[in-house]
Amino acid sequence: MASEKTSKIKRNVFFGIFNQFLIFVIGLIVPRFILTSYGSEINGLLTTVTQIFTYVGLLEAGIGNASLNALYKPLAEANQYDASDIFSATQKYFRKVTLVYFLCVGIVSFVYPLCIECELSYIQIFLVILFQGLSGALTFYFVSAYKQLLSADGKQYIVSNISLIIYILTSAIKIVLMGLGFDVVVLQAGYLIVHCAQIAIFIVYMRKHYPWLEKHVNPNMKALSQRSAFLVHEISGTIFSSTDAFVLSTFCSLMVTSIYSIYNMVFVALNSLINSVNGGLHYILGQNYVKDKDKYVKIHDAYDSIYMALVFSLFSVAYVLICPFVRLYTAGVTDIEYIDYFLPVLFVSIQLLSCGRATSARLITISGHAKATQWRSLLEAAINLTVSVVLVNIIGIYGVLLGTIVALIYRTNDIIIYANVHILKRSPWKTYSKLLSNIAIFVLFAVAEWFGREFIQLTCNSILMFVLYGVITTLLSVSLYLSVAIIGNPQIKKLLLHKIK
């Protein structure tokens, strides 16, 4: 059993890192083609459409997280009957709300083209939105329940691998269609057709490896009783991570949205890498919490220390090198200026505040405190949206980012205090000390970047030099952050040495 669990961890981590690296590389190529083929306005439109359906995807969030939380215990105990009952309830809920998903796709497709100014016609924008939305709706109906079961069973790497295959295929067909001179509507139609292939892949895999799912179908609706509370938390999380492009395209322009999307692309890629590894390890936290809470506390603290150190180190590198990257990436694109030295400060602030609360937020989820804290998530969402809408009319793109930061300052502190005081029954200082020490190191990186900015801009003038800077900065950053983490929690050193051996 222990060897099987270790094997799952290794696969989740390996495929999480490997797959996200490939996705990151491909994710740099496709937007570059879009910028040079269609311009900044179309790039801004596609970014906004993607984020709109991130909101619609929240229909999955409440059911998915409730299902994930409910599945930890029966899967840890190898209780196929209870797991099958929960899966059956999950699938029933997903399919019930698919009609709502299709309705949302229709409404957004008809209404949103009226809210923006774009070089495309109404019907073209309508079809771009429709094709994007249909791919999500079909996946929602056929695949979402399978994803929750695989994640709870420690097989996030299966979800990751299938997603990678589909991502490569959809990216390839986009590049081919752009190369052949087709317009963006045909591009989206190709995306929809290829995206549907994952439905068949998931169905075949699940029928082969989980045949017992069909043997005992008695939906356990009570197991998903906290789905509404989880939905509230996911709405809050999505608002601070995905509202900005929508607000910018509505109150500013699609070109400004394109600037946002290029900077955000880097942080989305890093977040995807972190979340893929994180998602592959979350089942360990969930299953240990339901089995042995004393052991969980030690795992929680070690995990939190390592997580913060690695995430802070990655975003420190991103902060130092993002402007040289944007300069290289947008070379030849002259319809709007992309270099802005203040934007990295705001983007990185958002990421560091988010990562500082991540492990505590996960604890609130797996401990069943989602319902008790849902009003706090609603307050976070309200702060973010209000401040963003007010400030975007005054200071533009900076305003929407500051709105997210203001909301995060409140909610990050709230989550850290709640998780430590109400669940772990201890002072929150242990988490704060780690967060503050990592922030102090980041400030050193920021000061070094400020003094060396001109030199970096002059010398980092090719992809080869960019990669060289990236390797050196990453090695320095990871070494420094991990050293401080080990000093703060000596158990990490023992854990790392044990895993290396």
N, C-alpha and C positions, 0 to 999 in steps of 0.2 A: 504493500500500500504506500509506504513512504517513498519507495523507488519510483512508483508510478506518479506520485505527486511531484517529485523532483524532475521527472521527465517532462511533465506538463509545464512546469515553470521554465525549464530550459527552452522548450519549444516556443512557449509564449514570448519569452524575451528575445530569443534569436530571430524568429520570424517577425516579431514586432519591429525590431530595429532594422532588419534587412528590408522588409517590405516598405517601411516608411521612408527608407533611404531611396529606394527606387521610385516611390511615389513623389518624393521631393524633387528628384532629378527630372522626372517626366513633368511634374507640376511647374517647373521652370520653363520648360520648352513650349508647352501649349499656350500659356498666356502671352509669351513673346510672339508666337505666330499670330495670335489674335490682335495684339497691338500693331504689328507691322502689316497685317492683312486688312483689318477693319478699322483700326484707330482706337483712341482712348475712350471715345463715347460708347462704342459697342462693348469694349472691355468692362466699362462701368456698368452697363446694362446687365451683362451676364453675371457680374458679381452680385448685383442687387437681386436678380431673380433667384440665384442660388440661396441667398440669405432669406428671402421671403419664404422659400419652402423649408428652410430650417425651422421657421416658426410653425408652419403647418405640420412638420414632423413631430412637434410637441404632442400631437395626439398619441404618439407612441410612448412618450416619456413616462407618463404616470403608470401605465400598464407595465411597461418594460422594467422599470426599477422595482416596482412592487413584486413582479414575477421573479426577478433576479434574487431579491431578498428572501422570498418564500422558498426558492429552490435550493438554497445553500444547505439547509438541514437534511432534507431527504436524499440529496445526492451525496452528501458526506457520509450518510448512513447506508448508502446503496439501496434505498427504499424506492423501488421502481413504481410501486402502486401510487404512493403519495406524489412522487415527482410527475407521474403521468396525469394525475388529477389536476395538479397545478398548471402543467403545460396545456391541458385541455381547456382550462378556464382562460388562460392567457390567449390562446388561439381564438377562442370564442369572442373575447372582448375585441381583439384586433380586427376580426372580420366584421363585427358589428359596427365599428366606427369607421370602417373603410368608406362607407357611403358619405360620411361627413368629410373625409379627405377629398373624395372626388368633387363634392360640392364646393369645397374651398378652392380647388384647382380651377373650377369653372368661374367662380366669382372673381378670383385674382386675375385670370386670363382676360376677362371682359373689362374689369374696372381699372387695373393698374396702367394700361396703355394711355388712359385718359389723364393720368396724373403727372406724366413726365413729357419733356420735350426731347425728341430724338430724330435723327436723320431717317430712321426706318418708318415705314407706314404703320397704321394701326393694326392691320391684319398680320404684318410680319412680327410685330411685338407680341401680339396675341398668340401666334403659333409658337414663338420662342418660349413663352411662359407655359403654354399648354403641354408641349412635349417634355419640358423639364418636370412639370408637375405629375404627368402621367407615369413617368418612370418611378417616382417616389411612391405613388399610390399603389401601383402593382406590387412593388417590393413590400410595402406595408401589409398588404393582404396575404401574400404567400410566404414571406420569409421572416418577418420580424420575430415571431414566436420561436422559431428555430434558433435565431441568434441569441436570445436570452438563455435558452437551455444550454447551448454550447458554452457561453461565457460562464454561467454558474458552475458548469462541470469542468472548468479549467481548460477548455479547448478554444480559447479566444484566437489561437493561431489558425484554426480552421476558418473562422470568420475572416480573419486578416488575409489569409491566402486566397480565398475566393474573391474577396474585394479587390485584391491586387490584380488578379487575372482580368476582372471586368474593367478595372481602371486602365490597364495597359491596352485592352482592346478598344475601349471608348476613346482613349487618347490617340491611338493609332488612326482610327477612322476619322477623327477630327482633323488631324494633320494632313491625311491624304485628301480629304474633301477641300480643305483650305488650299492645298497645293494645286488642286484641279480648278480652283477659282469659283467654287460654289458659295452661295451666300449663307448667312448665319442660320437661317431657317432650316436648310438642308443639314447643316451641322448638328442642330438639335435633334432632328429626326433620326439621324444616324446614331446619336447618343442614346435615344430611346430604344431603338431596335436592339443594339448590342447590350444595353443595360439589362434587358429582360432575360438574357441568357443565364444570369445568376439564379433565377428562380428554379430552372431545371437542375442546376448543379446542387443547390441546397436540398431539393426534394430527393434526388438520387442518393446523396450522402446520408441524409437522415434515415431514409428507409433501410439503408444497408447497415448502419451502425446503431440505430435506436429503434429496432423493430417493435420493442415493447410499448412504445408510445401509443400504438393502435390497439393494444390488447385490453386496456383498462381505461375506459373513457367515462369518467364521472366527474365533471368539472367542479373543482373546489373553489367556489367564488369567494368564500370567506378569507382564503389565503391572500387575496388581492384587495383586501378591505382598505389598505392605505394608498391605493392608486391615486386618489384625488390629491392627497398630501404630497406625494412624489411629483405629481404633475405641477403643482404650485412651485416646488423647488426648481424643477426643470425650466419652467417659464422664466423664473428669475435668472437662472444661469444663462439661458439663451438670450435674454434681453441685454445683459451686459456684454455678451460676446458677439452678438449678431444684429443689434439694432442699428449700429452706426451707419452701415452702407445704405440702409433704407432711409434713414433720416437725411443723410447727405444727398441722395438722389432726389428726394422730395423737396428739400429746402435750398439746396445749392445747385449742383449740376452733375450729370453723369461723368464729366471729365474730372471733377474733384473726387468723385467716387472712385475713379480709376487710380488716382494718386493713393487714396486710402488702400485700395486693393493690392497695390504693389508692395507697400510696406507690410500690410497685414498678411500677405501671402507667406512671408518669411516666418512670422510668428505662428500662423496656422500650421505650417509644416512642422515646426518644432513642437507645437502642442500635440499634433497628431502622433509624432514619434513618441513623446512622453506618454500620451494616453494609451497608445497601443501596448507599450510595455506595462504601464500602470494597470490597464484593463486585464492583462494577462496574469497579474499578481493579486488583483482585488479579491478573487475567490479564496485566496489563502487567508486574507483578513476576515472575510465573511464566515468561512467555515471554522476558523479558530475562535471567533467571537462566540459562536453558538455552542462550541464544545468546551472551551477552557478560557475563561475571562482573565484569569491571572497570567496565563501565558500570553494572552492577547496584548496585555499592556506592554510587555517587553518587546513584542513584535511591533506594536504601534510606534513606540518611541524610536526604535532602531530604523524602522521604515521611514518615519517622518524625517529623521536626521539625514539619511542617505538621499531621500527624495528632494529635500530642500537644497542640499549641496549640489546635486547633479543639475537640477533645474536652474538654480541661480547661476551656475557655471555656464550653461548653454546660453542663457539670455544675456549674460555678460559679454560673451563672444558676439552674439547677435548685435548688441548695442555698439560695440566697437566697429563692426564691419558692415553694418547695414547700409550706410550711405555710399561707401565704395561699391557695394553690390548693386544698389539702385542705379548708380552712375553707369556701371558696365551694362546692366540689364536693359536700360532704356536708351542706350546709345542709338542715335538715328531717329528717335521718336521726338518730334519737335512741336507737336500741337499744344503741349502744356509743360511747364517746368515741374520736374519730379523731385529734385533735391531740396530737402528741408531738414535742417539740423535739429529742430525742436521736436519734430514728430517722433524720433526714436526715444526721446525722454518719456513721452506720454505712453507710447506703445509698451515700452519695457516696464514702466510703473504698473500698468495694468496686469502684466504677466506675473510680476513679482508678488503683488498683492494676492493674486489668484492662487499662486503656488504655495504661499504661506499658510493658506487655510485649507488646502486640498485634503490632507490626511484627516484633519478634524471634521471636515465635511463628510468624508466617507464614513467616519465613525457614527455620525448622526444618522446616516442612511441605514447602516447595517444593524444599529442598535434599536431601530424602530421608533426613533424620535422625530420622524419626518412631519407627522401631523402636529406635534407640539410646537414645531418651529416654523410652520408654513406662513404665519402672519409676518414673520421677520423677512422671509423671502419676498413677500408682496411689497413690503416697505422698501426693500432694496430696489425692486423693479420700478416702483413709483419714483424714487429719488433719481434713478438713472435716467428714466424717460423725461422727467420734468426738467432736470438740469440740462440735459442734452438739447431738448427742443428750445429752451430759452437761450442757451449760449450759442447754438448753431447760427442763429440770426444775428449774433453780435461778432463772434470771432470764427465762424465757419467750422472747418474741420477740427480745429483745436477744441471747439465747444463740445462736440460729441464725445471726444476722448476724455475730456475733463469730467463730463457727466458720468462716464463709467468709473473713473477714478474716485469721485466723491462717493458714489454708491458702494464701491469696494472698501473704502476706508471704514465705513460704518459696518458692513456685513462681515468683513474679514475679522475684525475685532470681536464681533458678536459670536461668530462661529467658534473661534478659539476659546473664548470664555465659556460658552455653553458646553462645548465638548469636554473640556477639562473639569469644570465645576459640577455640572449636572450629570455627566455620564461616568467620567473617571474619578470623580469625587476628590479632586486635588486642585492645587493652585495652577493657574494658566501660565505661570512664569516659565515653566520648562519649555513650552512651545515658543513663548515670546523671546526667550534668551537665544534660541536657535535662529529665529526670524531676524532679530536685531543684529546678531553677529554676521549673518549672511548679507544683510543690507549694508553693514559697515564695509565689508569686502567689496561689494558692488560699487560703493561710492569711490573707493580707491581706483577701480577700473574706469569709472566715469571721469575722474580727475585726470588720469593718465591719458585717456582718449582726447580730452580737451586740449592738453598740452601738446599731444602728438598728432592732432588732427591734420594739420597742414602737411606734415611729412607723410602720413598715411595716404592722403589724397594724391600726393605727387608720385609716390612709389607704387601704390596699389592700382596700377593702370592696365592690368591684363588678367585674364582668368588664372594663369599660372601663378602670378604674384598673389592674387586673391586667395587661392588654395593654400599657398605657403603661409600667408598671414593667418589663415584659418587654423591650420594645423598647430602652429606655434602658440597662438592665443588660446586654443582649446586645451592643449597640454598644460599650459601655465594655469589656466582658470580651474580646470578639474583638480589639479594637484593642490592648489591653494584652498579651495572650498572643502575638499575631502579631508585635508589635514586638520582644518578647524573643526569639522564635524567629528572626527575621531577624538580630538582633544576634549570636546564637549561630551562625548558619549563613548568611553573606552570599549564598550561591548561591541561596537561596530567593527573595531580592529579584529577582535576574536572571530566575529561572524564572517568577515571578508576572508581572513586567513583559512578558516574552516572550509568555506565554499571553494576557494582556490585549490586547496589540497584535494 
